[in-house]
Amino acid sequence: MTTSDETKKKPLWLLIEENILELDSPDVSGEKLEASIQRIAGELDNAGYNVSRHGGNMLQLRGAINDMRRVGRPLLKDFNAAIAALTLEDLAAPYSTTDSLIRDIGKTWPKLKGSERRPDVIRIVEKTKLDLLIAKAKGLADDDGIRLLIEEQVASEVITTALDITGEKLKEVNAEIKKERAERERVSTLLAAVAGKPNEERVKHLFENNVSEKLIIEMAKVDQDAIDAVKQALEAELKEKQRLEEEAAALKAAQKAAAAAGPSLDDISPDEMLEYIESIREIMEFSDQEKEIRVMCEQSSIPKALVDIAVSEPAKLDELEKKAQG
């Protein structure tokens, strides 16, 4: 018989039915009937319920046993079988499920329809749903079980105890879920901006705003083919963009090199030519190393065309100087 502290939390009618469930048919027939009634009453007295000395409670016990004798089986045999058959899908709406269960079982057991018993049945149904959720959560990989119970609004202390995780782990998963919800809100706003547009344009808009493929498929309601088509188009655009950027960079580098090289020989005026040649000769008096000459000429902004002549054909400087002098 049930005599624990947990028993004291249960309603009397349910405890009576639990005790009756343990009886066999011979226990409720003939001379054994009254002995069984008195034994159960005594057990309930010991559990903290006043039954044997309370007329109303004693009548409730006798009535429950008479119902068992009338039907030929205990109420809880039918009730527990109905509870065990419930699935999470059945329990999506616990109150509706409770009403259906009471209505169906109440055809055989009319007392179950009593308004005072409905809250107890609801608690059993909700506890059954919680047990099924926990069992499902334990079978899920990674953090999916934790996420399931969070989404089902199971109390934090129940989640940590049932899944044997720390409070810190639960906070971590809650933070991830919060972040994901924020991302969904962002994506909803992005989709609103392209509402009514073709799928290709909508998907491209989401890609350009760094939305994951998984979320695009889910929230934009498109398939993988649409994703792949947009990715190919974007890759082509990217390649063209890179090509144009490379061309622009090459042109810029050429312009920079041309600017650094200075004017060609034909573009140098006679006066400038004489000044440049004089500067080169001063530099060459200081050093005869090509590298040092080039560095110092560059620092003095001497055109590269003249520097090349100075380090390869220094005698030609005399010809250029005479030409510049006229």
MOQUIRA-V607676 format. One record per residue. N is the residue number from 1. RES is the residue in one letter. PSI is psi in degrees with one decimal (* if undefined). OMEGA is omega as a letter, one per 30 degrees, with the letter a starting at -180 (NA if undefined). D_LAST is the distance of its C-alpha to the last C-alpha in Angstrom with 1 decimal. Layout:
BEGIN
N/RES/PSI/OMEGA/D_LAST + N/RES/PSI/OMEGA/D_LAST
END
This chain:
BEGIN
1/M/157.1/a/129.8 + 2/T/122.7/a/126.8 + 3/T/11.1/a/127.2 + 4/S/174.6/l/123.7 + 5/D/-31.6/l/121.8 + 6/E/-34.1/l/119.9 + 7/T/-39.8/a/123.3 + 8/K/-16.0/l/123.9 + 9/K/-13.0/a/120.8 + 10/K/151.3/l/122.2 + 11/P/154.3/a/124.6 + 12/L/-42.9/a/128.2 + 13/W/-37.3/a/128.4 + 14/L/-38.4/l/125.6 + 15/L/-38.8/l/127.3 + 16/I/-45.8/a/130.6 + 17/E/-35.4/l/128.9 + 18/E/-38.2/l/127.2 + 19/N/-37.9/l/130.6 + 20/I/-33.8/a/132.3 + 21/L/-26.0/a/129.6 + 22/E/-5.7/a/130.9 + 23/L/150.1/l/134.5 + 24/D/165.9/a/136.0 + 25/S/-42.5/l/138.5 + 26/P/-24.5/a/141.5 + 27/D/-17.8/a/140.4 + 28/V/30.0/l/141.0 + 29/S/153.0/l/144.2 + 30/G/-138.8/a/147.8 + 31/E/-23.1/a/148.7 + 32/K/-17.8/a/145.2 + 33/L/-54.6/a/143.8 + 34/E/-36.2/l/145.0 + 35/A/-38.8/l/144.1 + 36/S/-40.4/l/140.6 + 37/I/-47.0/a/140.3 + 38/Q/-37.3/l/141.6 + 39/R/-44.7/l/139.3 + 40/I/-40.9/l/136.2 + 41/A/-42.7/l/137.4 + 42/G/-40.5/l/137.8 + 43/E/-42.3/a/134.3 + 44/L/-35.5/l/132.8 + 45/D/-45.4/a/134.8 + 46/N/-26.6/l/133.4 + 47/A/-0.8/l/129.9 + 48/G/7.3/l/130.4 + 49/Y/138.2/l/131.7 + 50/N/101.8/a/135.1 + 51/V/-53.6/a/136.7 + 52/S/-26.3/a/140.1 + 53/R/14.3/l/141.3 + 54/H/113.0/a/139.3 + 55/G/-47.2/a/141.1 + 56/G/-43.3/l/138.1 + 57/N/-35.4/l/136.0 + 58/M/-38.6/l/139.0 + 59/L/-35.9/l/139.4 + 60/Q/-41.6/l/135.7 + 61/L/-47.6/a/136.1 + 62/R/-40.0/a/139.3 + 63/G/-38.9/l/137.7 + 64/A/-38.6/l/134.7 + 65/I/-38.6/l/137.0 + 66/N/-38.3/l/139.1 + 67/D/-39.1/l/135.9 + 68/M/-42.0/a/135.1 + 69/R/-35.7/a/138.6 + 70/R/-44.8/a/138.4 + 71/V/-33.7/a/135.1 + 72/G/6.5/l/135.8 + 73/R/159.6/l/132.6 + 74/P/150.8/l/130.7 + 75/L/-43.7/a/128.4 + 76/L/-18.7/l/125.5 + 77/K/-43.5/l/125.8 + 78/D/-43.0/a/124.6 + 79/F/-47.7/a/122.3 + 80/N/-35.0/l/120.5 + 81/A/-39.9/l/120.2 + 82/A/-40.6/l/118.5 + 83/I/-42.9/a/116.2 + 84/A/-24.8/a/115.2 + 85/A/-10.3/a/114.4 + 86/L/142.7/l/111.8 + 87/T/169.4/l/108.1 + 88/L/-32.3/l/105.0 + 89/E/-41.6/l/104.7 + 90/D/-33.6/a/108.3 + 91/L/13.5/l/107.5 + 92/A/-33.3/l/104.5 + 93/A/87.9/a/106.8 + 94/P/-37.6/a/109.4 + 95/Y/-40.6/l/111.6 + 96/S/-39.7/l/111.9 + 97/T/-39.8/l/112.7 + 98/T/-45.5/a/115.3 + 99/D/-43.8/a/117.0 + 100/S/-42.1/a/117.1 + 101/L/-45.2/l/118.4 + 102/I/-40.4/a/121.2 + 103/R/-44.6/a/122.1 + 104/D/-49.1/a/122.4 + 105/I/-29.7/a/124.2 + 106/G/-17.4/l/126.3 + 107/K/-34.6/l/128.0 + 108/T/-32.1/a/129.9 + 109/W/80.0/a/129.6 + 110/P/-32.1/a/130.1 + 111/K/-23.9/l/130.0 + 112/L/-19.6/a/126.3 + 113/K/-7.3/a/125.7 + 114/G/137.0/a/126.8 + 115/S/-28.4/a/124.2 + 116/E/-18.2/a/124.7 + 117/R/-18.9/a/123.5 + 118/R/-45.2/l/120.3 + 119/P/-35.1/l/118.2 + 120/D/-40.1/l/119.2 + 121/V/-39.5/l/118.4 + 122/I/-43.5/l/114.9 + 123/R/-40.4/l/114.3 + 124/I/-42.3/l/115.3 + 125/V/-44.8/l/113.0 + 126/E/-38.2/l/110.0 + 127/K/-37.3/l/110.7 + 128/T/-42.3/l/110.8 + 129/K/-44.6/l/107.4 + 130/L/-43.6/l/105.9 + 131/D/-41.7/l/107.4 + 132/L/-38.7/l/105.9 + 133/L/-43.7/l/102.5 + 134/I/-42.8/l/102.5 + 135/A/-41.7/l/103.6 + 136/K/-42.5/a/100.8 + 137/A/-39.9/a/98.3 + 138/K/-23.1/a/99.3 + 139/G/-2.7/a/98.6 + 140/L/152.6/a/95.0 + 141/A/160.6/l/92.0 + 142/D/-129.7/a/89.5 + 143/D/10.9/a/89.8 + 144/D/-34.3/l/91.2 + 145/G/-42.5/l/94.7 + 146/I/-43.8/a/93.7 + 147/R/-41.0/l/91.7 + 148/L/-49.2/a/94.8 + 149/L/-34.2/l/97.1 + 150/I/-46.0/a/94.6 + 151/E/-30.9/l/94.2 + 152/E/5.5/l/98.0 + 153/Q/37.2/l/98.1 + 154/V/140.6/a/100.2 + 155/A/142.8/a/100.7 + 156/S/-45.6/a/98.3 + 157/E/-30.2/l/101.0 + 158/V/-40.8/a/102.5 + 159/I/-49.1/a/99.2 + 160/T/-37.8/a/98.6 + 161/T/-47.3/a/102.2 + 162/A/-38.6/a/102.5 + 163/L/1.9/l/99.2 + 164/D/53.7/l/99.3 + 165/I/164.6/l/95.9 + 166/T/163.0/l/94.7 + 167/G/-33.1/l/94.1 + 168/E/-39.6/l/90.4 + 169/K/-41.4/l/90.1 + 170/L/-41.0/l/91.7 + 171/K/-39.6/a/89.2 + 172/E/-45.9/a/86.3 + 173/V/-39.3/l/87.5 + 174/N/-39.9/l/88.2 + 175/A/-40.1/l/84.6 + 176/E/-42.0/l/83.3 + 177/I/-41.0/l/85.5 + 178/K/-41.3/l/84.3 + 179/K/-41.1/l/80.7 + 180/E/-38.2/l/81.4 + 181/R/-39.4/l/83.2 + 182/A/-39.0/l/80.2 + 183/E/-38.5/l/78.0 + 184/R/-39.6/l/80.4 + 185/E/-39.7/l/80.2 + 186/R/-43.9/a/76.4 + 187/V/-37.6/l/76.6 + 188/S/-40.6/l/79.2 + 189/T/-41.0/l/76.8 + 190/L/-41.4/l/74.0 + 191/L/-35.2/l/76.3 + 192/A/-31.9/a/77.4 + 193/A/-20.6/a/73.8 + 194/V/26.8/l/73.7 + 195/A/136.3/l/77.3 + 196/G/-6.3/l/77.9 + 197/K/160.5/l/74.7 + 198/P/154.4/a/74.7 + 199/N/-41.5/a/75.3 + 200/E/-42.8/a/71.8 + 201/E/-37.6/a/70.3 + 202/R/-46.2/a/72.9 + 203/V/-42.9/l/72.4 + 204/K/-40.3/l/68.6 + 205/H/-40.1/l/68.9 + 206/L/-41.4/l/71.1 + 207/F/-44.9/a/68.8 + 208/E/-17.4/l/65.8 + 209/N/23.4/l/68.0 + 210/N/42.2/l/68.8 + 211/V/138.1/a/72.5 + 212/S/153.2/l/74.1 + 213/E/-42.8/a/75.2 + 214/K/-43.4/a/78.8 + 215/L/-32.7/l/78.8 + 216/I/-47.5/a/77.0 + 217/I/-43.2/a/79.6 + 218/E/-49.5/a/82.4 + 219/M/-29.9/l/81.3 + 220/A/-9.3/l/79.4 + 221/K/54.1/l/82.2 + 222/V/166.1/l/80.0 + 223/D/178.1/a/80.3 + 224/Q/-31.0/l/78.1 + 225/D/-40.7/l/76.7 + 226/A/-39.3/l/75.3 + 227/I/-48.1/a/73.7 + 228/D/-38.4/a/72.2 + 229/A/-43.0/l/70.8 + 230/V/-38.4/l/69.0 + 231/K/-41.5/l/67.7 + 232/Q/-42.0/l/66.2 + 233/A/-41.1/l/64.5 + 234/L/-37.2/l/63.2 + 235/E/-39.9/l/61.9 + 236/A/-42.3/l/60.0 + 237/E/-40.4/a/58.5 + 238/L/-42.6/l/57.6 + 239/K/-42.1/l/55.8 + 240/E/-39.9/l/53.8 + 241/K/-42.8/l/53.0 + 242/Q/-39.8/l/51.8 + 243/R/-44.6/l/49.7 + 244/L/-38.5/l/48.0 + 245/E/-41.0/l/47.5 + 246/E/-40.1/l/46.0 + 247/E/-43.0/l/43.6 + 248/A/-39.8/a/42.6 + 249/A/-40.1/l/42.2 + 250/A/-41.5/l/40.0 + 251/L/-41.6/l/37.8 + 252/K/-40.8/l/37.7 + 253/A/-39.8/l/36.8 + 254/A/-41.4/l/34.0 + 255/Q/-38.6/l/32.6 + 256/K/-40.9/l/33.0 + 257/A/-40.2/l/31.3 + 258/A/-40.5/l/28.4 + 259/A/-37.7/a/28.2 + 260/A/-33.6/a/28.4 + 261/A/-26.5/a/25.7 + 262/G/-175.7/a/23.2 + 263/P/158.6/l/20.5 + 264/S/169.3/a/19.2 + 265/L/-40.2/a/15.7 + 266/D/-21.5/a/14.9 + 267/D/-0.1/a/16.3 + 268/I/127.9/l/14.3 + 269/S/157.4/a/11.9 + 270/P/-45.5/a/8.6 + 271/D/-43.8/l/10.8 + 272/E/-37.3/a/13.6 + 273/M/-43.8/l/11.9 + 274/L/-40.8/l/11.2 + 275/E/-43.3/a/14.8 + 276/Y/-43.5/a/16.3 + 277/I/-40.7/l/15.0 + 278/E/-43.5/l/16.4 + 279/S/-39.7/a/19.6 + 280/I/-42.8/a/20.0 + 281/R/-37.2/l/19.8 + 282/E/-41.8/l/22.4 + 283/I/-41.1/a/24.5 + 284/M/-23.5/l/24.4 + 285/E/-29.3/a/25.6 + 286/F/-35.8/a/28.4 + 287/S/146.7/l/29.5 + 288/D/11.9/l/29.0 + 289/Q/125.2/a/31.2 + 290/E/-45.9/a/29.6 + 291/K/-44.4/a/31.9 + 292/E/-38.6/l/31.3 + 293/I/-46.7/a/27.5 + 294/R/-42.5/a/27.7 + 295/V/-47.0/a/30.2 + 296/M/-34.9/l/28.2 + 297/C/-40.4/l/24.9 + 298/E/-41.6/l/27.1 + 299/Q/-27.3/l/28.5 + 300/S/6.2/l/25.1 + 301/S/37.6/l/24.3 + 302/I/129.6/a/21.4 + 303/P/140.9/a/21.0 + 304/K/-34.6/a/23.1 + 305/A/-39.0/l/20.6 + 306/L/-37.7/a/18.5 + 307/V/-41.2/l/21.8 + 308/D/-40.7/l/23.0 + 309/I/-39.8/a/20.1 + 310/A/-36.5/a/20.6 + 311/V/-16.3/a/24.3 + 312/S/-38.4/a/24.2 + 313/E/65.9/a/21.1 + 314/P/-28.3/a/19.8 + 315/A/-25.8/a/17.9 + 316/K/-18.5/l/15.7 + 317/L/-34.9/l/14.3 + 318/D/-41.3/l/12.4 + 319/E/-43.2/a/10.8 + 320/L/-35.6/a/10.0 + 321/E/-43.9/l/8.7 + 322/K/-40.7/l/6.3 + 323/K/-41.1/a/5.2 + 324/A/-31.9/a/5.4 + 325/Q/-14.7/l/3.8 + 326/G/*/NA/0.0
END
